Amino acid sequence: MSRSEAPPLPEPLRVPVADSHTHLDMQDATVEEGLARAAAVNVTTVIQVGCDVAGSRWAAETAAAHANVHAAVALHPNEAPRIVHGDPDGRSRQGAREGGGRAALHEALAEIDALAALDHVRGVGETGLDRFRTGPEGMAAQEEAFRAHIEIAKRHGKALVIHDREAHADVLRILADAGAPERTVFHCYSGDADMARICADAGYFMSFAGNVTFKNAQPLRDALAVAPMELVLVETDAPFLTPAPYRGRPNAPYLIPVTLRAMAEVKGVDEDTLASAISDNTARAFDY
C-alpha cells in the first residue's frame, strides 16, 4: 500500500455533518472532486481555512462560489513572524522572503479585516500561538497578530478559530485578557481533560481531528470524554492528521466518518446522536 494513495471512501454517515476545518487548497483533488467525495459519505458542509493573505483570499472566493463551503480567514500564527522577520529558508508556501517589519504585518492584518467583513466568511482563523515552529524571537509578532485577530472577529461578529500548539496556558490567558468573541473554536483540540473543563466553562467549542484516533492520543480521548456534547466539533485539518488506520496517507473531508465513529465510541453514544449534535454545533459555531 503506497503512503501517497488516498484511503478508500468509508461507509456513509446516516446524518449529514460538517468538516469544521479543512484546507482544500492543499489537497490533490479539485474543489469539486473534494466536495463530491465528501457529499458521497454525507459530509455536506466544509469550513475552508486560510493561513495567509493569498490563502484567505482563495478561501473567500471558494466560499462565494460554493453554497456548502464557508470560509475562515487569517494569518496563521507561524505566518505573522515570517511577515515581520522574513523567511530566508522559505518554509512557507511563498518561498524565501525578506522581513517587512510591523508595517507589513499591519498591512496584512488590514487585508484580513477586509475579508472578514464578507458575508460568506464565517470565521477569523486559524490564529493563536505556536511554540513548536516559532522560537522566542517570533513570539511578540505572534501575540500581536493573535490579539488583532480577536478584535477583527469581535468587530465583524465572526467565530474565532484558534490554532494552539504547545501554548495552552498563554492562549487561554490572552483570550481571557482580550475578551474572547462570542463564538470561539479550538481547532484540532490538543489539550488534556483539565483544559477541556476550562474551555467548557468558558463556552469554547472543541474541534477534534484525526489524531484523536492515534494510539498515543489517550489524553485527547480523555478530553473528548469530558467535553460537553454541545461544544464538540469534528474536522479533518486535511491534508494533515489522517485518522487511523490510514495515518500517514492523504487526508480529505470524506474521511470525517472515520474520526466521528471513533469519537462516538469515546463518548459512549451512537454515531447518529453524535453526528446530529456536531451538525447543530458547527452551524451554531459558524453561524450559518
N, C-alpha and C positions, 0 to 999 in steps of 0.2 A: 504493500500500500504506500503510495507516494505521499510525502508530507505536504505536497502542494495541491493534492487532489481534494476537491470540495467534498465534504461529507454528504451522505445521502439525505433526501428530504425525510424528516421524521413524520410519524403519524400526525395528521392534522388535529389541532385542538377543536373541541366542540363549541367553545365560547371564544369569540374574537378578542384579541388582545393587541396592545401596542408595544413596540420596541421603544423604550423611553430614551435611548441614546445609541446612535449609530453614526458611522462615517461612510456614507455611500460613495463619497469621492475617493476613498482609499481602497475600495473593493474592486475586484476584477470585472464583475458584471456591469452592464449598463444600469442606469437607474430603473428603467422599465423592466429589465430582466429581474433585478433585485426585488422590486415591488411585486412582480408577478409570482416569483417563487415564495415570497413571504405570504402573499394572499392565498396561495395554494394550501398552506398549513394554518390558515386563519389568523395570521399576523397582519392586521388590516391597516395599521397606522404606524408611522415611524417618526421619531424626532431626529432630524438631521442636524448634527452639531458642528459648528465652525470652530477652528483652533487659531486662526489668524485672520487678517483682513480679507485676503483673497478667498479663503475657505468660507468665511462668514457671508461674503457676497454671494458665493456659489450656493450656500445653504438657503439664503433668502430667495434666490432666483428659482431654485429647485422646488421650494415650498410653494412659490407663486404658481408654478406650472403643474403641480400635482396636489389634488384636494386631500389626499391621505398622507401628505408629508407636511410636517410643521418644522420650523427652523429654530435653532438657538444660535446666537452669535456672540463671539468673544475673542479675546486674545488668551490663548492657553497660558497657564502660569509659567511655562518654560519659554514662551514666546516673548513675554514682557522684558526679561533681562537681555534677550538676544537683540531686541529692538534698541535698547539703551546702550548696551556694551558691545554689540556686534556678535557675530557668529563665525569666527575665522575658519572653523572646521566644517562649516556647512552642515550641521547636524539636523537642521530642519529641512522641510521640502523646498525652501527657497534657495538652498545652496549657501556658499560663503557670503557673508555680509559685513559691512563696516557698521560700527555703532553710530546711532543718530542722537544719543543723549535723551534727556527727558522730553525735549521738544518733539522728537519723533514719536515717543510714547504717547504724548498728549494728542498728537495728530491722529495716531492710530485709534486711540480711545474715542475721539470725536467721530470717526467713521463708524465705529461700533454703536455709538449712541444714536447716530442717524439711522442705522439699520434696525436697531431695537424699536424704533418708532413704528415700523411697518406692521401691518395687521397680521400677516402670515408668519411673522417672527413671534414665537410664543415663549421664548426663554432667552436669558442672558447667561451664557456659559459655553464651554466649560471654563470656569475661573476658579481661583483658590490659591493653594500653596503646594509646592512640590519640593520636598527636601531631598528627593532621590536624584534628580537630574540637575538641579540648580544648587550651586555652592553658596557659601555665606555672602560672596561679593554680589550675587544677584538678588538677594532677599529683599532689599529695600525696593527695588523696581517691582518685584513680585507682589509685595504687600500693597504698594501704591496702586498697582493695576487692580488688585482684588477689591480694595476699598472703592475704587472708581466704578467697577462693575456692579457692586452692591447698590451704589447710588443710581446708576443707569437703570437697573432692574426696578428699583422703587419708583423712579421718576416715570417710567413707562408702564408700571403695573404688570411687569412680566415675572415669570418664575426665574429664580436664581439657580443655576446648575453648577454644583461645586465639584472641583477636582481636588481631592485631598490625598496626597501621597506622603506618608511618614511625617505628617504635620497636624495630627488631630487636635492637640491642645491649642495650637496657635489659630487654626481655622475656627474653632469654637469661640476662642477669645475675641477674634476680630468680628465675628458675626454678632456676638453679644454687645461688643463695644460700639459697632457701627449701626446696629439695629438691623436684623435680618428682614428681608422682604417677607410679605405675607405668605408666599409660597417658595420654599427653599428645598432643593433636591440634592441629596448627597449621591452623586453618580458613582457607579462602581464602588458601593459602600465597602470600606476597608477597615472599619473599626471593630472593636470587640463588643460583647454584650453590655458592658458598663456604659460604653459610649452610645450604644443603641438606646439605652434608657434615657440618657441625656437628650439625644435627638428627639425621642418620643415626647418627652416633657416639653420640648420647645416646639413641637408640631412639625418637625422637619421630615420630609419624605426620604426614605432609604431605598435606593435602586440597586438591586443585586444583579451581578453579571455572571458569566460562565465560570468564573473562578470559585464560586460557591460550591461547585461540584468537584473541585480538586481534592485529592487525598489529604493534603496537608492543610486544608482550609477549615478545620474544626472551629476555630474562633469565629469565622464568618457564619458558620451554621448556627453557632450558639447565639450570635447577634440576631440572625433571622428568626430564631425561635422566640426571642423576647420582643421583637419589633411588632407593634400593633398592626393587625391586618390592614387597617385603613390607611397606613402610611407606607406600605410596601409597593415597590415598582419592580419591573424586570427589564433588563436591557441586554444587548449583545456587546456594546462597545466595539462592534465589528469594524475592521477585520481582526481585532485582537481578542484575547481571552476566550477562545473557543472552548465550549464545555466538554468535559469528559463524556464519552470515551474518545472524543475527536481532538483532544488537546494538541496544539501544535499545527493543526491544519487550518485553512482559512475559515474565518467566521463570517456570518451574514445573518440578516434579520430572520431568515427562515429557520434558524436553529433555536429561536426562542422557546419552542415547546420542550426541548431537551432540558433547558435550565428550569423552566416553570415546573415541570414534573418533579425534578429533584427538590425544588423549593416546597412543593406541596407535601412531599414526604417529610421534610424537616418540620413543616408547620402542623403536620398531622391532620390535613384536610384533603378532600378530593380535588382533583385538578380543576374541575368546573367551578367550584367555590372560589378557589384562589384566582382563576382567570377572570371571573366576574368582578372580584374585588379589585384586581390590578387594572382591569379595563376602566372601572369607575375612578380609581385613584389617579391614573395617568391623565384622564380627561380633566379631572379636578386640579391636578398639579399644574398642567399647562393651559388650563382654561380654554379648551376647545369643545 
